[in-house]
Amino acid sequence: MTTHKLKPNILAAGGCWAQEHAHNKRNAAQQAMLIMGVVMAVFIFASAALATPSTTYWTPCTIDIQPAGTTHLGVDDYSSTRSKAAGDQFPTDFGLTFGANLTSRIAVEYGVDVLSPGANPLYFNAKLGFRENVIAKGAPALQLGFLNFGTKDKITNQNVVYLTTGHSLPNGRTRIAASCYIGNGDVLVSSDGSKENMGYMVAFDHAIIPGKIVLAGDYASGKNAIGGGGVGVYYYFTKDISLLGGPVWFNDTALNGPAKLTLQLDVNF
């Protein structure tokens, strides 16, 4: 199962979104125009773009890499049902991801996320590595990822590097993955300002009805913008169109706010 692109560990982005919310209201129209421009630019200049990694649910801890020649569109929404405060809401994430082959054995994906509203809406990510059974027969996947490379120094440049390994279980329906990560200590901090730039991630997905319904969940350690997790259900309308829904909770609610409900639409072209 190929899942989709990164979600709002970038939305929380060091807690900066709440600080910028007042400016975001005034820039709503400009952000809409920017989104359209970026989407067009990425389609035109895809070969020069960086990347948006696949995810399991909340984290990029997955052994998926978008297939070569695939263009992936994702629209991810996260909202709090218990609070309407500006700092408790996340902007909507519009993302494009492109799959390619670096060599006959090494796969890569690349793209861009645009967060709206947001004063610094662009985030770039990349991922490359070996899929299952490529290094050797029965070998796990092994992949290196680059997450949340934002454009605002000490605000959105989380600059997370992570290493992931994982494998399908013998039942043919379940996969597990684990990652370790390190990021920019000036941005990945807790709500009290302590450096929280290292940690681990774990994830699973299980096909309840293969090709139709998939249960998925993941978790990232750390009291930072990345730290948290959730469990939800994918529903596949077709093999290329899916909708994911469920809750997400956070390790540092003073930073990311209360738990959110997420709906994530993913389309492959």
C-alpha positions as CSV (number, residue, x, y, z in Angstrom):
1,M,0.0,0.0,0.0
2,T,1.4,3.4,-0.9
3,T,0.4,6.0,1.5
4,H,0.6,9.7,1.1
5,K,2.7,12.7,1.9
6,L,3.7,14.4,5.0
7,K,1.2,16.0,7.3
8,P,1.2,18.5,10.1
9,N,4.3,17.9,12.0
10,I,5.0,20.7,9.6
11,L,1.6,22.3,10.5
12,A,2.8,22.7,14.1
13,A,6.2,23.9,12.9
14,G,7.8,24.9,16.2
15,G,4.6,26.4,17.5
16,C,5.0,29.3,15.1
17,W,1.6,29.2,13.4
18,A,-0.3,30.5,16.4
19,Q,2.1,33.4,16.7
20,E,1.5,34.3,13.0
21,H,-2.3,33.9,13.0
22,A,-3.1,37.5,13.1
23,H,-1.1,38.2,10.0
24,N,-2.5,35.1,8.2
25,K,-6.1,36.5,8.2
26,R,-4.9,39.6,6.3
27,N,-3.0,37.4,3.8
28,A,-5.7,34.8,3.0
29,A,-6.2,36.0,-0.6
30,Q,-2.5,36.2,-1.2
31,Q,-2.1,32.7,0.2
32,A,-4.7,31.3,-2.2
33,M,-2.9,32.9,-5.2
34,L,0.4,31.6,-3.9
35,I,-1.0,28.0,-3.6
36,M,-2.2,28.1,-7.2
37,G,1.1,29.5,-8.3
38,V,3.2,26.9,-6.4
39,V,1.1,24.0,-7.7
40,M,1.5,25.2,-11.3
41,A,5.2,25.7,-10.7
42,V,5.8,22.3,-9.3
43,F,4.0,20.6,-12.2
44,I,6.2,22.6,-14.6
45,F,9.5,22.3,-12.8
46,A,9.0,19.0,-11.0
47,S,12.5,17.8,-11.9
48,A,14.0,20.7,-9.9
49,A,11.8,20.3,-6.8
50,L,12.7,18.7,-3.5
51,A,10.2,16.3,-1.9
52,T,7.3,15.4,0.3
53,P,7.7,12.0,2.0
54,S,5.0,9.4,2.4
55,T,3.5,8.9,5.8
56,T,1.6,6.3,7.7
57,Y,-0.7,8.6,9.5
58,W,0.9,11.5,11.4
59,T,4.6,10.7,10.9
60,P,6.8,9.8,7.9
61,C,7.6,6.5,9.5
62,T,6.7,4.2,6.6
63,I,8.4,1.9,4.2
64,D,6.4,3.4,1.3
65,I,8.1,5.4,-1.5
66,Q,5.9,6.8,-4.3
67,P,6.3,4.7,-7.4
68,A,8.4,6.1,-10.3
69,G,6.3,8.2,-12.6
70,T,3.6,8.9,-10.0
71,T,2.3,12.3,-9.1
72,H,0.5,12.5,-5.8
73,L,-1.9,15.2,-4.6
74,G,-2.8,15.4,-0.9
75,V,-5.1,17.7,1.0
76,D,-4.9,17.3,4.8
77,D,-7.1,19.0,7.3
78,Y,-6.7,19.0,11.1
79,S,-9.3,20.6,13.4
80,S,-10.0,20.8,17.1
81,T,-13.5,20.0,18.2
82,R,-13.0,21.2,21.7
83,S,-11.4,24.6,21.1
84,K,-11.8,27.4,18.6
85,A,-8.7,29.3,19.7
86,A,-6.4,30.4,16.9
87,G,-3.4,28.5,18.4
88,D,-5.4,25.3,18.6
89,Q,-6.2,25.1,14.9
90,F,-3.8,23.9,12.1
91,P,-3.7,25.3,8.6
92,T,-4.7,23.1,5.7
93,D,-1.8,21.3,4.0
94,F,-1.8,21.1,0.2
95,G,1.0,18.8,-1.1
96,L,2.4,17.4,-4.3
97,T,4.7,14.4,-4.3
98,F,6.6,12.9,-7.3
99,G,8.1,9.4,-7.5
100,A,11.2,8.4,-9.4
101,N,14.0,5.9,-9.5
102,L,17.5,7.1,-8.7
103,T,19.0,3.8,-9.9
104,S,17.5,0.4,-10.6
105,R,17.6,-0.4,-6.9
106,I,17.2,3.0,-5.2
107,A,13.8,4.7,-5.2
108,V,13.2,8.4,-4.5
109,E,10.3,10.7,-4.0
110,Y,10.2,14.5,-4.0
111,G,7.8,17.4,-3.8
112,V,6.5,20.4,-1.8
113,D,3.9,21.3,0.8
114,V,2.0,24.6,1.0
115,L,0.2,25.5,4.3
116,S,-2.7,27.9,4.1
117,P,-3.1,30.2,5.9
118,G,0.6,30.7,6.8
119,A,3.2,33.5,6.7
120,N,5.9,31.0,5.7
121,P,3.9,28.4,3.9
122,L,6.5,26.4,1.9
123,Y,8.1,23.1,3.2
124,F,10.4,20.8,1.3
125,N,11.1,17.1,2.0
126,A,12.8,14.2,0.4
127,K,13.2,10.4,0.8
128,L,15.3,7.7,-0.9
129,G,16.2,4.2,-0.2
130,F,15.6,0.5,-0.8
131,R,12.2,-1.1,-0.8
132,E,11.6,-4.6,0.8
133,N,13.5,-7.5,-0.8
134,V,15.8,-5.2,-2.8
135,I,19.0,-5.4,-0.7
136,A,18.5,-9.2,-0.6
137,K,15.7,-11.7,-0.7
138,G,13.6,-11.2,2.5
139,A,15.5,-8.1,3.5
140,P,13.6,-5.2,5.2
141,A,13.2,-1.8,3.6
142,L,15.9,0.7,4.5
143,Q,15.4,4.4,3.7
144,L,16.8,7.9,4.5
145,G,14.4,10.8,4.7
146,F,14.6,14.6,5.0
147,L,11.6,16.3,6.6
148,N,10.3,19.8,7.1
149,F,12.9,21.9,5.4
150,G,11.2,25.2,5.8
151,T,12.1,28.6,4.4
152,K,12.2,30.7,7.6
153,D,15.4,30.4,9.7
154,K,14.7,29.4,13.3
155,I,11.0,29.3,12.7
156,T,10.0,26.7,10.1
157,N,13.4,25.0,9.3
158,Q,13.0,21.9,11.4
159,N,15.4,20.1,9.0
160,V,14.7,16.7,10.3
161,V,16.8,13.7,9.0
162,Y,15.4,10.3,9.8
163,L,16.4,6.6,9.1
164,T,13.6,4.1,8.6
165,T,13.5,0.3,8.4
166,G,10.5,-2.0,8.3
167,H,9.0,-5.1,6.8
168,S,5.7,-6.9,5.9
169,L,4.6,-9.6,8.3
170,P,4.0,-13.2,7.0
171,N,0.2,-12.7,7.1
172,G,0.5,-10.5,4.0
173,R,-1.8,-7.8,5.5
174,T,0.3,-6.1,8.2
175,R,3.4,-4.0,8.0
176,I,5.5,-2.5,10.7
177,A,8.2,0.2,10.6
178,A,10.6,2.0,13.0
179,S,12.6,5.2,12.6
180,C,15.1,7.4,14.5
181,Y,15.3,11.1,13.8
182,I,17.4,14.2,14.6
183,G,16.5,17.8,13.7
184,N,17.3,21.5,14.2
185,G,17.7,22.1,17.9
186,D,16.8,25.7,17.5
187,V,13.3,24.8,16.2
188,L,12.5,21.4,17.6
189,V,11.9,22.5,21.2
190,S,9.3,21.9,23.8
191,S,6.7,24.5,25.0
192,D,9.2,25.5,27.8
193,G,12.0,26.1,25.3
194,S,14.0,22.9,26.0
195,K,15.8,21.3,23.1
196,E,13.8,18.2,21.9
197,N,15.4,17.5,18.5
198,M,16.0,13.8,18.7
199,G,13.7,10.8,19.0
200,Y,12.1,7.7,17.5
201,M,9.0,6.8,15.5
202,V,7.0,3.6,15.2
203,A,4.2,2.7,12.8
204,F,1.9,-0.1,11.5
205,D,-0.8,-0.6,8.9
206,H,-3.1,-3.5,8.5
207,A,-5.4,-4.3,5.6
208,I,-8.8,-5.1,7.1
209,I,-10.3,-5.5,3.6
210,P,-7.4,-5.6,1.1
211,G,-7.6,-2.8,-1.4
212,K,-10.6,-1.2,0.4
213,I,-10.1,-0.6,4.1
214,V,-6.8,-0.2,6.0
215,L,-6.2,0.5,9.7
216,A,-3.1,2.5,10.3
217,G,-1.4,4.2,13.3
218,D,1.9,5.7,14.3
219,Y,3.7,7.6,17.1
220,A,6.7,10.0,17.3
221,S,8.5,10.6,20.6
222,G,9.6,14.0,21.8
223,K,7.9,17.0,23.3
224,N,8.2,19.0,20.1
225,A,6.2,19.8,17.0
226,I,6.6,16.3,15.7
227,G,5.8,14.4,18.9
228,G,2.5,12.7,18.9
229,G,0.5,10.0,17.1
230,G,-2.8,8.6,16.1
231,V,-4.8,5.8,14.7
232,G,-7.3,6.0,11.8
233,V,-8.8,4.2,8.9
234,Y,-8.2,4.6,5.2
235,Y,-11.0,4.0,2.8
236,Y,-10.0,3.4,-0.8
237,F,-12.6,4.5,-3.4
238,T,-10.2,3.2,-6.1
239,K,-6.6,2.1,-5.9
240,D,-5.6,5.7,-6.6
241,I,-8.1,7.7,-4.4
242,S,-8.4,7.3,-0.6
243,L,-9.7,9.2,2.4
244,L,-8.2,8.9,5.8
245,G,-10.0,9.9,9.1
246,G,-9.3,9.7,12.8
247,P,-7.8,11.4,15.8
248,V,-4.3,12.8,16.4
249,W,-2.9,13.5,19.8
250,F,0.3,15.3,20.9
251,N,3.0,14.9,23.5
252,D,3.1,18.6,24.3
253,T,-0.4,20.0,24.2
254,A,0.9,23.4,25.3
255,L,2.8,23.6,22.0
256,N,0.4,21.8,19.6
257,G,-2.9,22.3,21.3
258,P,-5.5,19.7,22.1
259,A,-6.1,16.5,20.1
260,K,-7.3,17.0,16.5
261,L,-9.6,15.2,14.1
262,T,-8.1,14.7,10.7
263,L,-9.4,14.1,7.2
264,Q,-6.9,13.5,4.5
265,L,-7.7,13.1,0.8
266,D,-5.0,11.5,-1.4
267,V,-5.0,11.1,-5.2
268,N,-2.4,9.5,-7.4
269,F,-2.1,10.4,-11.0
